[in-house]
Amino acid sequence: MNQKELVYQWIEENKQEVVGLLQALIEVPSVNPYFDEEDVYKKEGLAQEVLKVYLEDMGMKTEFTYPDAEKLAEYEGKAGYYADHTFENRPNLFAKLEGCGGGKSMMMSGHIDVVQRGSKWTKDPFGAEISGNRLYGRGAVDMKGGIAAMTAALKAIQKSGLQLKGDAMIGTVVDEEAGGMGTLALVAEGYRADGCLITEPTHLKIAPLCRGILWGKLTIEGRAGHIELKQGDFRTGGAVDAIDKASLYLEQFRRLNKEWSVTKEHKYLPIPCQIHIAEFHAGEYPTTFANRAELTFNAQYLPSEKDENGLGSKVKKEIEDFVQAVAQTDPWLKDNVPQIEWLIDADCGETLDDQPFFQIARDSAQEVNPDSIVEGICCHTDMGWFCNVGIPTLNIGPGDPRLAHQADEFIEIEELVTCTKMIASILMDWCGVQDA
C-alpha cells in the first residue's frame, strides 16, 4: 500500500473524524453580525475557539488576530475594506504545521461566518442532525464542511505516519458573508504560502476563478398624476409613468445581456456575465401613475475586467454610460437621467491554467475523483486578495453551492469524505511527503 492509499484508508476508517468536526462547528452558531439575527447566534469567536483547540491537538501552532478598520485604513477604496466594520470577539484564526523541509508551502482557507437562519427550516439550523447520508445545518455547505474537510485531510496525513515537506497552513476568517474584510486582514498581516486552496463549496469541481459582483440601484423618476384621466404631454404638465420608463430599461437590459452573452464569456464559466434585475419597486397607490421606480440589479464581471484596486469600476462605468445612452432616446429621461447608487462591489480572482499549482492540484484532485471538472465559480469567493499578492489560488470544496443560504441546508457525507481525500492528495503532491 503506497502513501496515498494509507491516507485514504485512514479517512475511510475514520469518517466520523471529519463528520464529528463538522457537527461541532455547526453546533456553534456563527452568524455574521451584519445580518438581522438574534445576538445569541452571533458567535464567530467561539466557533474559531472550537477549531483552534482541535488544531492545537494536532500539534499546530495557532494564533488569533483581529481585523481593525483603523489599522487597515491604507486599504480604503480597495476590495474588502469597510470603515464601519468592527471585530470584537471576531478573530481570524491562523495555524501552521511546519514541514520537514524541501517542499512547497500551502495555505487552506475558509470563512467561519454564516448567514442568518432564515425561515422554513424543518431541522434545527444548529442541530447538525444526520439523516441518511445527509448532515443538516446552517454552514454545512457554506462553508464549515470545507473547513472540516481540509482540517481532517491534514490530520489523516499525520495519522498515517507521514510528514509533509512543505509547511501546511490553515487560515479561517470572519466577515466573508458581509464583504470579505477578514481575508483582507489575513493577507495584510503578512501570511503567505506558495499556493492556496479555498474550500468553498464547488460540488468537488476545480474552480480556478470567481467572478466579481456588483449590486446597484437604478432610480427612475416620473411625475405622479391621476391614473384614470387623460394626461397629455409632460411638457404641458402631464403625468409621466415611472413604471413605463422602467420598462424601457428592462427591455434595454435584455438587449445588453444578449451582447454580454457573447462578449463576457470565460472558457471555465458555464454562464456569461449578465445584469439581473433582483427587485422592482414602484408606485404609491392605485389611483396615480408611479412617481418613481427603483430597479435593484446584480451584475457580474470577469477577472480580466477588474481595475487597479481589484474592483469593478470599469464595469460600473460601462453600465453608467449605458443608462445615460438609453436616457438620450426618450424626451423625459433625457432631462431626468436615472441615477445609479452602487451598493456592493465584491472582488474576483483567477489562477491561470498554465500555473504549476493549477496543474498539480487539478491532477491530484482528479486522481481521487475523475469526475471533478474544471469550472469557475459564478459568484464571489475570498480568492481575490490571495491572487492580488501573488499566491496562486483555487477553490475546491464539498457540497452543492445551490444549497448555500437555503432552509434545511445539508451536505452529503460521502461527498464530504471524498473531498477530504482530494485535499489530502493535493497536500501530498504540492508540499511533498515522506515517512515521519
C-alpha positions as CSV (number, residue, x, y, z in Angstrom):
1,M,0.0,0.0,0.0
2,N,1.5,3.3,-1.1
3,Q,1.5,6.6,0.9
4,K,-1.7,7.9,-0.6
5,E,-3.6,4.7,-0.2
6,L,-2.6,4.7,3.5
7,V,-4.1,8.1,3.9
8,Y,-7.3,7.3,2.0
9,Q,-7.7,4.2,4.1
10,W,-7.4,6.2,7.3
11,I,-10.0,8.6,6.1
12,E,-12.4,5.8,5.2
13,E,-11.9,4.1,8.5
14,N,-12.3,7.4,10.4
15,K,-15.2,9.1,8.6
16,Q,-16.5,10.2,12.0
17,E,-13.4,12.4,12.4
18,V,-14.5,14.8,9.6
19,V,-18.2,14.4,10.3
20,G,-17.7,15.0,14.1
21,L,-15.7,18.1,13.5
22,L,-18.3,19.5,11.1
23,Q,-21.0,18.8,13.7
24,A,-19.0,20.6,16.4
25,L,-18.6,23.6,14.1
26,I,-22.3,23.8,13.1
27,E,-23.4,23.5,16.7
28,V,-21.7,26.8,17.5
29,P,-23.8,29.4,15.6
30,S,-21.5,31.9,13.9
31,V,-23.9,34.2,12.1
32,N,-22.2,37.3,10.8
33,P,-23.4,40.3,13.0
34,Y,-24.3,42.3,9.9
35,F,-27.4,40.1,9.4
36,D,-30.6,40.8,11.3
37,E,-30.3,37.9,13.7
38,E,-30.5,37.4,17.5
39,D,-27.2,38.0,19.2
40,V,-27.2,34.5,20.8
41,Y,-26.4,33.2,17.3
42,K,-23.5,35.5,16.5
43,K,-20.6,33.5,17.9
44,E,-17.8,33.6,15.3
45,G,-15.2,33.9,18.1
46,L,-16.5,30.8,19.9
47,A,-16.6,28.8,16.6
48,Q,-13.0,29.8,16.0
49,E,-12.0,28.7,19.5
50,V,-13.5,25.2,18.8
51,L,-11.3,24.9,15.7
52,K,-8.3,26.4,17.5
53,V,-8.4,23.7,20.2
54,Y,-8.7,21.0,17.5
55,L,-5.7,22.3,15.6
56,E,-3.6,22.6,18.7
57,D,-4.4,19.0,19.5
58,M,-2.9,18.2,16.1
59,G,0.3,19.9,17.1
60,M,-0.2,23.1,15.0
61,K,0.9,26.5,16.2
62,T,-2.1,28.8,16.3
63,E,-2.8,32.5,16.8
64,F,-5.8,34.8,16.8
65,T,-5.6,38.1,15.0
66,Y,-8.4,40.7,15.0
67,P,-9.2,42.8,11.9
68,D,-9.1,46.5,12.7
69,A,-10.6,49.1,10.3
70,E,-8.3,51.8,11.6
71,K,-5.2,49.8,11.1
72,L,-6.4,48.7,7.6
73,A,-7.2,52.3,6.6
74,E,-4.5,52.2,3.9
75,Y,-6.8,49.8,2.0
76,E,-9.7,52.2,1.8
77,G,-11.1,52.1,-1.7
78,K,-9.8,48.6,-2.2
79,A,-11.6,45.2,-2.1
80,G,-12.9,44.1,1.3
81,Y,-12.4,47.4,3.3
82,Y,-15.3,48.7,5.3
83,A,-14.5,51.6,7.7
84,D,-17.6,50.8,9.8
85,H,-17.0,47.1,10.4
86,T,-16.0,46.1,13.9
87,F,-14.4,42.9,15.2
88,E,-14.9,42.5,18.9
89,N,-14.9,38.7,19.6
90,R,-14.5,38.1,15.9
91,P,-10.9,36.9,15.4
92,N,-9.2,35.4,12.4
93,L,-7.5,32.1,13.1
94,F,-4.1,31.2,11.6
95,A,-2.4,27.8,12.2
96,K,0.8,26.3,10.9
97,L,2.3,22.9,10.8
98,E,5.9,23.1,9.8
99,G,7.2,20.7,7.2
100,C,10.4,18.8,7.4
101,G,11.9,20.9,4.6
102,G,12.4,20.7,0.8
103,G,8.8,21.2,-0.2
104,K,6.4,24.0,-1.2
105,S,4.0,25.5,1.3
106,M,0.3,25.6,1.1
107,M,-2.4,27.5,2.8
108,M,-6.0,26.3,3.2
109,S,-8.6,28.9,3.9
110,G,-12.3,29.3,4.6
111,H,-14.7,31.6,6.4
112,I,-16.2,30.6,9.7
113,D,-19.1,33.1,9.5
114,V,-22.5,32.0,8.1
115,V,-25.7,33.8,7.0
116,Q,-28.7,34.1,9.2
117,R,-31.1,31.2,9.8
118,G,-33.9,32.4,7.7
119,S,-37.3,30.8,7.7
120,K,-38.9,27.4,6.7
121,W,-36.5,25.1,8.4
122,T,-37.7,21.6,9.2
123,K,-34.5,20.8,11.0
124,D,-32.7,22.6,13.8
125,P,-30.4,25.0,11.9
126,F,-27.7,24.4,14.5
127,G,-28.5,20.8,15.5
128,A,-26.1,19.2,13.0
129,E,-28.6,16.4,12.5
130,I,-27.7,13.4,10.4
131,S,-30.5,11.8,8.3
132,G,-29.3,9.1,5.9
133,N,-26.3,10.3,4.1
134,R,-27.1,14.0,4.8
135,L,-25.8,16.2,7.5
136,Y,-28.0,19.3,8.1
137,G,-27.3,22.7,9.5
138,R,-26.5,26.3,8.7
139,G,-23.0,26.3,7.3
140,A,-22.9,22.6,6.4
141,V,-22.3,23.6,2.8
142,D,-21.2,27.3,3.2
143,M,-18.7,26.6,4.4
144,K,-18.0,24.7,7.6
145,G,-18.0,21.5,5.5
146,G,-14.9,22.7,3.6
147,I,-13.2,23.7,6.8
148,A,-13.8,20.3,8.3
149,A,-12.5,18.6,5.2
150,M,-9.3,20.5,4.9
151,T,-8.6,20.0,8.6
152,A,-9.3,16.3,8.5
153,A,-7.2,15.9,5.4
154,L,-4.1,17.2,7.2
155,K,-4.9,15.1,10.2
156,A,-5.2,12.0,8.0
157,I,-1.7,12.5,6.7
158,Q,-0.3,12.8,10.2
159,K,-2.2,9.8,11.5
160,S,-0.9,7.7,8.6
161,G,2.7,8.1,9.8
162,L,3.6,10.7,7.2
163,Q,5.2,14.1,7.3
164,L,4.8,16.9,4.7
165,K,8.0,18.5,3.4
166,G,6.5,21.9,3.0
167,D,4.6,23.9,5.6
168,A,0.8,23.4,5.8
169,M,-1.2,26.4,7.0
170,I,-4.9,26.9,7.9
171,G,-6.4,30.3,7.9
172,T,-10.1,30.7,8.8
173,V,-11.6,34.1,8.6
174,V,-14.6,36.1,9.7
175,D,-16.8,38.5,7.8
176,E,-16.8,36.9,4.4
177,E,-20.6,37.0,4.3
178,A,-20.6,40.8,4.7
179,G,-17.8,41.9,2.4
180,G,-14.6,40.0,3.0
181,M,-12.7,42.1,5.5
182,G,-11.5,39.1,7.3
183,T,-9.4,37.9,4.3
184,L,-8.1,41.4,3.7
185,A,-6.9,41.4,7.3
186,L,-5.3,38.0,7.0
187,V,-3.4,39.0,3.9
188,A,-2.4,42.4,5.4
189,E,-0.9,40.5,8.4
190,G,1.6,39.1,6.0
191,Y,0.6,35.4,5.9
192,R,1.9,33.9,2.7
193,A,2.2,30.5,1.0
194,D,3.3,29.1,-2.3
195,G,-0.3,28.0,-3.1
196,C,-3.7,28.5,-1.5
197,L,-6.8,26.3,-1.5
198,I,-10.1,27.8,-0.6
199,T,-12.6,25.1,0.3
200,E,-15.8,26.9,-0.7
201,P,-18.5,24.5,-1.9
202,T,-17.9,23.6,-5.6
203,H,-19.5,20.2,-5.7
204,L,-16.0,18.8,-6.0
205,K,-15.3,20.9,-9.1
206,I,-11.9,22.6,-9.5
207,A,-12.5,26.3,-9.7
208,P,-9.6,28.5,-10.8
209,L,-11.6,31.7,-10.8
210,C,-14.6,33.5,-9.3
211,R,-16.5,36.5,-10.7
212,G,-16.7,40.0,-9.3
213,I,-20.2,41.0,-8.2
214,L,-21.8,44.5,-8.4
215,W,-25.1,45.4,-6.8
216,G,-26.7,48.7,-7.9
217,K,-30.0,50.5,-7.5
218,L,-31.3,52.4,-10.5
219,T,-33.7,55.2,-9.6
220,I,-36.0,56.4,-12.4
221,E,-38.1,59.5,-11.7
222,G,-41.6,60.1,-13.0
223,R,-44.4,62.5,-12.3
224,A,-47.5,61.5,-10.4
225,G,-50.9,62.1,-11.9
226,H,-54.4,60.7,-11.8
227,I,-54.2,57.3,-13.4
228,E,-57.9,57.4,-14.7
229,L,-57.6,60.7,-16.5
230,K,-56.1,61.7,-19.9
231,Q,-52.8,63.4,-19.1
232,G,-51.3,64.8,-22.3
233,D,-47.7,65.7,-22.9
234,F,-45.4,66.1,-19.9
235,R,-44.2,69.4,-21.2
236,T,-47.7,70.8,-20.5
237,G,-47.9,69.3,-17.1
238,G,-49.0,65.8,-17.9
239,A,-48.0,62.8,-15.7
240,V,-45.1,60.6,-16.5
241,D,-45.4,56.9,-15.5
242,A,-42.1,55.8,-13.9
243,I,-43.1,52.2,-14.4
244,D,-43.4,52.8,-18.2
245,K,-39.9,54.3,-18.2
246,A,-38.6,51.5,-16.1
247,S,-40.0,49.1,-18.6
248,L,-37.9,50.7,-21.3
249,Y,-34.8,50.0,-19.2
250,L,-35.9,46.4,-18.6
251,E,-36.1,46.0,-22.4
252,Q,-32.7,47.6,-23.0
253,F,-31.1,45.5,-20.3
254,R,-32.3,42.4,-22.1
255,R,-30.7,43.7,-25.3
256,L,-27.4,44.4,-23.4
257,N,-27.5,40.9,-21.9
258,K,-27.5,39.4,-25.4
259,E,-24.3,41.4,-26.2
260,W,-22.8,40.4,-22.9
261,S,-23.6,36.7,-23.5
262,V,-21.0,36.9,-26.3
263,T,-18.5,39.4,-25.0
264,K,-18.4,38.4,-21.4
265,E,-17.8,34.7,-21.5
266,H,-14.9,32.7,-20.0
267,K,-13.8,29.2,-21.0
268,Y,-14.1,28.0,-17.5
269,L,-17.5,29.5,-16.7
270,P,-20.8,27.8,-17.5
271,I,-22.7,31.1,-18.0
272,P,-21.8,34.6,-19.2
273,C,-21.9,37.7,-17.1
274,Q,-25.3,39.4,-17.1
275,I,-27.3,42.1,-15.5
276,H,-30.1,40.6,-13.5
277,I,-32.9,42.6,-12.0
278,A,-33.5,41.4,-8.5
279,E,-36.0,43.9,-7.2
280,F,-38.6,46.3,-8.7
281,H,-40.3,48.9,-6.5
282,A,-42.6,51.5,-7.9
283,G,-45.9,53.3,-7.2
284,E,-47.6,54.7,-4.2
285,Y,-51.3,53.9,-4.5
286,P,-53.7,52.6,-7.1
287,T,-55.2,55.8,-8.4
288,T,-51.9,57.5,-9.5
289,F,-49.2,56.9,-12.0
290,A,-45.9,55.9,-10.4
291,N,-43.8,58.9,-9.3
292,R,-40.7,56.9,-9.0
293,A,-39.4,53.4,-9.9
294,E,-36.3,51.6,-8.4
295,L,-34.6,48.7,-10.0
296,T,-32.1,46.8,-7.9
297,F,-29.7,44.7,-10.0
298,N,-26.9,42.3,-9.8
299,A,-24.2,42.5,-12.4
300,Q,-21.1,40.3,-12.7
301,Y,-17.6,40.9,-14.1
302,L,-14.6,38.9,-15.1
303,P,-11.1,38.9,-13.5
304,S,-9.9,40.4,-16.8
305,E,-12.1,43.4,-16.2
306,K,-11.1,44.4,-12.7
307,D,-9.4,47.8,-12.1
308,E,-6.1,48.7,-10.4
309,N,-7.8,48.3,-7.0
310,G,-9.0,44.8,-7.9
311,L,-12.6,46.1,-8.2
312,G,-15.2,46.7,-10.9
313,S,-15.0,50.4,-11.6
314,K,-14.6,49.7,-15.3
315,V,-17.8,47.8,-15.5
316,K,-19.6,50.3,-13.3
317,K,-18.6,53.0,-15.9
318,E,-19.9,50.7,-18.7
319,I,-23.3,50.4,-17.0
320,E,-23.5,54.1,-16.2
321,D,-22.7,55.0,-19.8
322,F,-25.4,52.6,-20.9
323,V,-28.0,54.1,-18.6
324,Q,-27.1,57.6,-20.0
325,A,-27.3,56.4,-23.6
326,V,-30.8,54.9,-23.1
327,A,-31.9,58.2,-21.5
328,Q,-31.0,60.1,-24.6
329,T,-33.6,58.1,-26.6
330,D,-36.5,59.4,-24.5
331,P,-37.5,63.1,-24.1
332,W,-38.4,62.8,-20.4
333,L,-35.4,60.7,-19.5
334,K,-33.1,63.0,-21.4
335,D,-33.9,65.8,-18.9
336,N,-34.3,63.4,-16.0
337,V,-31.5,60.9,-16.3
338,P,-31.9,58.0,-14.0
339,Q,-29.2,57.6,-11.3
340,I,-27.3,54.6,-10.0
341,E,-26.5,54.1,-6.4
342,W,-23.8,51.4,-6.1
343,L,-24.3,49.1,-3.1
344,I,-21.7,46.3,-3.3
345,D,-18.5,45.6,-5.3
346,A,-17.2,42.1,-4.4
347,D,-13.9,41.4,-6.0
348,C,-12.8,38.5,-8.1
349,G,-9.7,36.4,-8.8
350,E,-8.2,33.9,-11.2
351,T,-5.3,31.5,-11.4
352,L,-4.3,30.7,-15.0
353,D,-4.2,27.1,-16.1
354,D,-0.5,27.3,-17.1
355,Q,0.4,27.8,-13.4
356,P,2.1,24.7,-11.7
357,F,-0.3,25.0,-8.7
358,F,-3.3,24.7,-11.0
359,Q,-1.9,21.8,-12.9
360,I,-0.7,19.8,-9.8
361,A,-3.9,20.5,-7.8
362,R,-6.1,19.5,-10.8
363,D,-4.3,16.3,-11.4
364,S,-4.2,15.4,-7.7
365,A,-8.0,16.0,-7.3
366,Q,-8.9,14.1,-10.4
367,E,-6.8,11.2,-9.3
368,V,-9.2,10.8,-6.4
369,N,-12.4,11.8,-8.3
370,P,-12.1,11.6,-12.1
371,D,-15.5,13.3,-12.4
372,S,-14.1,16.6,-11.0
373,I,-14.1,19.0,-13.9
374,V,-12.5,22.4,-14.1
375,E,-15.3,25.1,-13.7
376,G,-15.1,28.5,-12.3
377,I,-17.4,29.8,-9.6
378,C,-20.0,32.2,-10.9
379,C,-20.3,34.1,-7.6
380,H,-17.8,35.7,-5.2
381,T,-15.2,33.9,-3.0
382,D,-12.4,35.3,-1.0
383,M,-9.7,34.3,-3.5
384,G,-9.1,37.8,-4.9
385,W,-6.8,39.0,-2.2
386,F,-4.6,35.9,-2.3
387,C,-4.3,36.3,-6.0
388,N,-3.5,40.0,-5.6
389,V,-0.5,39.3,-3.5
390,G,0.8,36.6,-5.9
391,I,-0.4,33.4,-4.3
392,P,-1.9,31.0,-6.9
393,T,-5.3,30.1,-5.5
394,L,-8.0,27.6,-6.3
395,N,-11.5,26.8,-4.9
396,I,-12.3,23.2,-4.3
397,G,-14.8,22.1,-1.7
398,P,-17.6,19.8,-0.8
399,G,-21.3,20.5,-1.1
400,D,-23.7,21.7,-3.8
401,P,-23.4,25.5,-3.7
402,R,-27.0,25.9,-4.7
403,L,-27.9,24.7,-1.2
404,A,-26.0,27.5,0.5
405,H,-28.2,30.0,2.3
406,Q,-31.3,27.7,1.9
407,A,-33.5,26.4,4.6
408,D,-32.5,22.8,5.5
409,E,-29.0,23.3,4.1
410,F,-27.3,20.0,4.0
411,I,-24.1,18.3,2.8
412,E,-23.8,14.7,1.6
413,I,-21.5,12.8,3.9
414,E,-19.9,10.8,1.1
415,E,-19.1,13.9,-0.8
416,L,-17.5,15.4,2.4
417,V,-15.3,12.3,2.7
418,T,-14.3,12.3,-1.0
419,C,-13.3,15.9,-0.7
420,T,-11.2,15.1,2.3
421,K,-9.3,12.6,0.2
422,M,-8.9,15.1,-2.6
423,I,-7.4,17.7,-0.4
424,A,-5.1,15.2,1.2
425,S,-3.9,14.2,-2.3
426,I,-3.3,17.9,-3.2
427,L,-1.4,18.5,0.0
428,M,0.9,15.5,-0.6
429,D,1.6,16.3,-4.2
430,W,2.2,20.0,-3.7
431,C,4.0,20.0,-0.4
432,G,5.8,16.7,-0.8
433,V,5.7,13.9,1.7
434,Q,7.9,11.4,3.5
435,D,7.6,8.9,6.2
436,A,7.6,10.5,9.7
